[in-house]
């Protein structure tokens, strides 16, 4: 089976989608399919220093980068679209990632014109909160471009159970398959020394670190976290909030203002993006992780923190009730009081928090590894193609 993955970007600055597509292609390739990725050189406000328009071999897959024009996450690449029109028929199916992206819509239109089946993964962008946010900008695009693209798909992949229900309620037509994201067990079996983190942040040594791990974006709930953390910090003065994530939409000044207004900015560190050993050293150094999002698809940041054994609080908007049911995380309403109450409860009972973190690690590494996910996805591909050939 020859599978072409299409994503607007692979730059780490864009957060979880880039990581998901790379690791999914690798897992599908290792499972026996031919997996290729086409993407652009966009990377936030920068361009990736990569070789363009040639296949680059990776572990289990290939990737080809194309030049683009981009402004933040709005990306156009005529050369990618032209290549696809010439070479799209080389593949049995196309799997696109992200929506409300003109580049993806162009590829999906090409699929329909070429008679090439495609799967699409919205990554939480069809959640009610996401559709309502700046709805005035999205409505016409959704009606004229996105809805026909979604309806033309052979399958829509949802990565969370609530997301599957919400997509189903849109009555788009294609079947919705629930196939979550995953991770590689090996990444969480050996750990760098904590000094790989504290060497860069010596002032945080000895603090009770609470981690926010995700993009600096309106949907991530930093406006909810600021008053919640201010209240908790007053009761637990040894706490310190570490905000790890990239700002791709110019939201950082406003995010910082939330904490200034709450009166707790002196106990907050905005660390930007982390990767490699410092990231994994940081994950084993935090006491708690909190995900206060209004809306998520299936967050890779949450998945990584759970796999690292970090006791985690997440909102109902994070769409991972299975973690709560397994006793692997605490689920709270997306409201400052609820978040403060959950933080206080875990900070006041560290033994219970650590036990929850241990359950989380076991739960994730047993159920959400890429080898399992790849097999589920390949089975769904085969079922879809078999139906097309009837």
C-alpha positions in Angstrom: 0.0 0.0 0.0 1.4 3.4 -1.0 0.3 6.2 1.3 1.0 9.9 0.8 0.7 12.1 3.9 0.1 15.8 3.3 0.6 18.5 6.0 1.2 22.2 5.6 4.3 22.1 7.9 6.6 19.9 9.9 8.3 22.7 11.8 8.4 22.0 15.6 7.2 25.5 16.2 3.7 24.5 15.1 3.3 22.0 17.9 1.7 18.6 18.0 0.5 18.1 14.4 4.0 18.1 13.0 5.1 15.5 15.5 2.0 13.4 14.9 2.5 13.3 11.1 6.2 12.4 11.4 5.7 9.6 13.9 2.6 8.3 12.2 4.3 8.0 8.8 7.2 6.3 10.5 4.9 3.8 12.2 2.9 3.1 9.0 6.2 2.6 7.1 7.6 0.2 9.7 4.3 -1.7 9.6 4.9 -2.5 5.9 3.3 0.3 3.9 5.1 2.8 1.7 4.8 6.1 3.5 5.8 9.5 2.0 5.2 13.0 3.3 4.9 16.2 1.3 5.0 19.5 3.1 6.5 23.0 3.1 9.5 24.7 4.6 7.4 26.9 6.8 8.4 27.1 10.5 6.6 29.8 12.4 8.1 33.2 11.3 11.1 31.4 9.8 11.9 29.0 7.0 13.4 25.6 7.6 16.9 25.1 6.4 16.1 22.0 4.3 16.8 20.6 0.9 13.7 21.2 -1.3 12.0 19.3 -4.1 13.9 16.1 -3.5 13.0 13.0 -1.4 14.8 12.8 1.9 15.0 9.4 3.6 13.9 9.1 7.2 13.4 6.1 9.4 10.5 4.2 7.8 9.4 7.0 5.4 10.4 9.7 3.0 9.7 13.5 3.1 9.8 16.1 0.4 9.8 19.8 1.3 8.5 22.6 -1.0 9.1 26.3 -0.8 6.1 28.4 0.3 4.8 31.8 1.1 3.5 31.9 4.6 2.4 34.3 7.3 2.3 32.5 10.7 0.1 29.4 10.0 -1.4 30.7 6.7 0.7 28.8 4.1 0.6 28.7 0.3 2.8 26.5 -2.0 2.0 26.5 -5.7 5.0 24.2 -6.3 3.6 21.5 -3.9 0.2 21.7 -5.5 1.7 21.4 -9.0 3.8 18.4 -7.9 0.7 16.7 -6.5 -1.2 17.2 -9.8 1.6 15.4 -11.6 2.4 12.7 -9.2 -0.7 12.1 -7.0 -1.7 9.0 -9.0 1.5 7.3 -7.8 -0.3 6.5 -4.5 -3.2 4.3 -3.4 -4.5 7.0 -1.1 -3.8 10.4 0.4 -4.0 11.2 4.1 -4.3 15.0 4.7 -3.7 16.6 8.1 -5.2 20.0 9.3 -8.2 21.9 7.9 -9.0 25.6 7.3 -5.7 25.4 5.3 -5.9 26.5 1.6 -2.9 24.2 0.7 -4.8 21.2 2.1 -8.0 22.2 0.3 -6.0 22.4 -3.0 -4.7 18.9 -2.5 -8.1 17.5 -1.7 -9.6 19.2 -4.8 -6.8 17.5 -6.8 -7.8 14.2 -5.2 -11.4 14.6 -6.3 -10.4 15.6 -9.8 -7.9 12.7 -10.1 -10.4 10.1 -8.5 -7.9 9.5 -5.7 -9.3 8.5 -2.3 -8.3 10.6 0.6 -8.6 10.5 4.4 -8.6 13.7 6.4 -7.7 14.3 10.1 -9.0 17.7 11.5 -6.9 17.5 14.7 -9.6 19.1 16.8 -10.4 21.9 14.4 -14.0 20.8 14.0 -14.7 21.0 17.8 -17.5 23.3 18.7 -15.2 25.8 20.5 -12.8 25.8 17.6 -15.6 26.4 15.0 -17.1 29.2 17.2 -13.8 31.0 17.7 -13.6 33.8 15.1 -16.6 32.2 13.4 -17.1 35.3 11.2 -13.8 34.5 9.5 -14.5 30.8 9.1 -18.2 30.6 8.0 -17.8 31.4 4.3 -14.7 29.3 4.0 -16.4 26.4 5.8 -19.5 26.6 3.6 -17.7 27.0 0.3 -14.5 25.1 0.7 -14.1 23.1 3.8 -17.5 21.3 3.8 -17.1 20.0 0.2 -13.6 18.9 1.0 -14.7 17.0 4.1 -17.7 15.5 2.3 -15.3 14.3 -0.5 -13.2 12.3 1.9 -13.5 8.5 2.0 -12.9 8.7 5.8 -12.5 11.3 8.5 -10.1 10.3 11.3 -11.1 11.5 14.8 -8.4 11.2 17.4 -10.7 11.5 20.5 -14.1 10.0 21.4 -15.8 13.3 21.9 -14.3 14.6 18.7 -15.8 11.6 16.9 -19.3 12.5 18.3 -19.0 16.1 17.3 -17.9 15.3 13.8 -20.7 12.8 13.5 -23.2 15.5 14.5 -22.1 17.6 11.5 -23.6 15.0 9.2 -20.9 15.4 6.6 -21.3 11.9 5.1 -18.0 10.0 5.2 -17.5 7.5 8.0 -15.7 8.7 11.1 -13.1 6.4 12.5 -11.8 6.9 16.0 -8.0 6.3 15.9 -6.0 8.3 18.6 -2.5 9.6 18.5 0.4 7.6 20.0 4.0 7.7 21.1 7.1 5.6 21.0 7.6 3.6 24.2 11.4 3.9 23.9 11.3 7.6 24.4 9.9 7.1 27.9 12.0 4.2 29.1 15.3 6.0 29.7 15.6 9.5 31.0 18.3 12.2 30.8 19.5 13.6 34.2 17.4 16.4 35.5 20.5 18.6 35.3 19.9 18.9 31.5 16.9 21.0 32.5 18.2 22.8 35.6 21.4 23.8 33.8 19.3 26.1 31.7 16.9 27.2 34.5 18.9 27.2 37.8 16.5 29.6 39.5 13.8 26.9 39.3 15.8 24.4 41.3 13.9 23.5 44.5 10.6 24.9 43.3 7.3 22.9 43.2 7.0 23.1 39.4 3.6 23.1 37.7 3.8 22.7 34.0 1.7 24.1 31.2 2.9 22.4 28.0 1.4 23.6 24.7 1.1 26.3 22.1 0.6 29.9 23.3 -2.9 30.2 21.8 -6.3 31.5 22.8 -7.8 28.0 23.0 -5.3 26.7 25.5 -7.0 28.4 28.5 -4.1 30.5 29.9 -6.7 33.1 30.8 -8.3 30.5 33.0 -5.0 29.3 34.4 -3.8 32.7 35.5 -6.4 33.4 38.3 -6.4 29.7 39.3 -2.6 29.7 39.7 -2.6 33.0 41.6 -5.0 31.5 44.1 -3.0 28.4 44.5 0.3 30.2 44.7 -1.0 32.2 47.6 -1.7 29.0 49.5 1.4 27.1 48.3 4.1 29.8 48.0 6.8 27.3 46.9 4.9 26.7 43.6 6.2 28.0 40.3 4.4 27.8 36.9 6.5 26.8 34.0 5.0 27.6 30.6 6.6 25.6 27.8 5.3 26.3 24.3 5.7 28.3 21.1 3.8 31.4 20.1 2.8 31.2 16.5 0.0 33.7 16.4 1.3 36.6 18.4 -0.6 35.8 21.6 2.4 35.8 24.0 2.0 39.5 25.2 -1.6 38.9 26.0 -0.9 35.6 27.7 1.7 37.3 29.9 -0.8 40.0 30.8 -3.2 37.4 32.2 -0.6 36.6 34.9 0.4 40.2 35.5 -3.3 41.1 36.0 -3.7 38.1 38.4 -0.7 39.3 40.4 1.4 36.2 40.1 3.8 36.9 37.2 6.8 36.8 39.5 6.1 33.0 40.0 5.8 32.3 36.3 8.5 31.4 33.7 7.7 31.5 30.0 10.3 29.1 28.6 9.4 29.0 24.9 9.9 25.8 23.0 11.9 22.8 24.3 13.1 19.7 22.6 15.6 16.9 23.0 17.1 16.0 26.4 16.1 19.3 28.1 12.5 18.5 27.3 12.5 15.0 28.7 14.6 16.2 31.7 12.0 18.9 32.3 9.1 16.3 32.2 10.7 14.3 35.0 11.3 17.5 37.1 7.8 18.9 37.3 5.4 18.0 40.2 2.2 18.6 38.3 1.0 19.2 34.8 -2.1 21.2 33.9 -3.9 21.4 30.6 -6.6 24.2 31.0 -7.7 24.1 27.3 -11.1 25.2 26.1 -10.8 22.7 23.2 -8.5 20.0 22.0 -8.4 17.1 19.5 -6.0 14.7 21.0 -3.1 16.6 22.6 0.3 15.2 22.1 1.5 17.4 25.0 -1.0 15.7 27.3 0.0 12.3 26.0 3.7 12.9 26.6 3.1 14.2 30.1 1.0 11.2 31.1 3.6 8.8 29.6 6.2 10.6 31.6 4.2 9.9 34.8 3.5 13.6 35.5 0.3 13.9 37.6 -2.1 15.7 35.2 -5.1 17.9 35.5 -7.0 18.5 32.3 -10.3 20.2 31.4 -13.3 18.5 29.9 -12.4 20.3 26.7 -9.2 18.2 26.4 -11.4 15.4 25.2 -9.7 12.6 27.0 -12.3 11.1 29.4 -10.7 7.7 29.2 -7.8 9.0 31.2 -10.1 10.2 33.9 -12.0 6.9 33.9 -8.7 5.0 34.3 -7.7 7.1 37.3 -4.8 8.4 35.2 -5.7 12.1 35.3 -8.0 14.5 37.1 -10.7 16.0 34.9 -12.0 19.5 35.8 -14.3 22.0 34.3 -12.8 24.8 32.2 -13.2 27.4 34.9 -10.7 29.1 37.3 -12.3 27.9 40.5 -12.4 24.3 39.3 -8.7 24.4 38.1 -7.6 26.0 41.4 -9.5 23.3 43.4 -7.9 20.5 41.5 -4.4 22.0 41.8 -4.8 22.5 45.5 -6.0 19.0 46.0 -3.0 17.4 44.3 -0.5 19.8 45.9 -1.9 19.1 49.3 -1.6 15.3 48.8 1.7 14.6 46.9 1.5 10.8 47.5 -1.9 10.6 45.8 -0.6 12.7 43.0 2.4 10.5 42.4 0.2 7.4 42.5 -2.0 8.9 39.8 1.1 9.7 37.7 2.2 6.1 38.0 -1.2 4.9 36.8 -1.0 7.4 33.9 2.3 6.1 32.7 1.1 2.5 32.7 -2.2 3.4 31.0 -0.6 5.3 28.2 2.3 2.9 27.5 -0.1 0.0 27.4 -2.8 1.6 25.1 -1.3 4.5 23.1 1.9 3.4 21.3 2.4 4.0 17.6 2.7 0.3 16.7 -0.8 -0.3 17.9 -2.1 2.9 16.3 -0.5 2.1 12.9 -2.1 -1.3 12.8 -5.6 0.2 13.5 -5.0 2.9 10.8 -3.8 0.4 8.2 -6.8 -1.8 8.8 -9.1 1.2 8.3 -7.2 2.1 5.1 -7.6 -1.5 3.8 -11.3 -1.5 4.6 -11.8 1.8 2.8 -10.0 0.7 -0.3 -11.8 -2.6 -0.4 -15.1 -0.8 -0.3 -14.0 1.5 -3.2 -13.1 -1.6 -5.3 -16.5 -3.3 -4.9 
